[in-house]
Amino acid sequence: MANTLLKVSGLKVAYGGIKAVKGVDLEVREGELISLIGSNGAGKTTTMKAITGSLGFEGGDIEYLGQSIKGRGAWDLVKQGLAMVPEGRGVFTRMTITENLLMGAYIRTDKAGIEADIERMFGIFPRLKERKDQLAGTMSGGEQQMLAMARALMSQPKVLLLDEPSMGLSPIMVDKIFEVVRDVSAQGVTIVLVEQNAQRALQIADRGYVMDSGLITMTGAGKDLLVDPKVREAYLGH
Ligand code: ATP
């Protein structure tokens, strides 16, 4: 079996008195595409923030590459290959597309490799190439989402966490984003995908986790969850 890259055990996170995550266990193995689905407020984003070191946790543990991330900052984890594309994307709006991509490579020093990777990103996302000198803030939501993903890939992550990449996008853009997620996964990047679009997320996932009120309520192969009556009723609307 492939190596475990991420292991979350008994994770608890609270915002003051609000218990957002109440004891979550999940495991991500090398090369997997994992989808985490659940309704609004289930605690998915909070779990992702704890994994990337941008939010502290009060109980349980998170191991990345076999070591606890406790006390390690987000910066250290990015250097170790853990990258996240946050909800709402967070591109640098006053920078061009090319400048945004260079920012994604800030932990790297291999100039030739960085340039080759920018070309590789332009191959994956031709739309970004056409607009490489345009300010990111003037691009459409879907284009900004592509840029955010490309920027994260510029850090050469081992694990890429994507928080609701399809949110607010037109159906054509949603198709494109899911296609790219599958392609990036096929190139060997391990992916954790948080999605409201449960149908699409489970279709492309090797395995899925269902989260509700701060807990994991179900887990299994993506294709099994997709046909599970409880999942269908609660998250797929039929
Ligand atoms: P969504 O799909 O709507 O983004 P989610 O599953 O990602 O939901 P979280 O954003 O993790 O859910 O939120 C989990 C719970 O924690 C919610 O009840 C939310 O209101 C609460 N919460 C999130 N961020 C904060 C915060 N900064 N301060 C207080 N409560 C918060």
Residues whose N, C-alpha, C, O or C-beta is under 5 A from the ligand:
A	BS01	ATP	Y15 I18 A20 S39 N40 G41 A42 G43 K44 T45 T46 T47
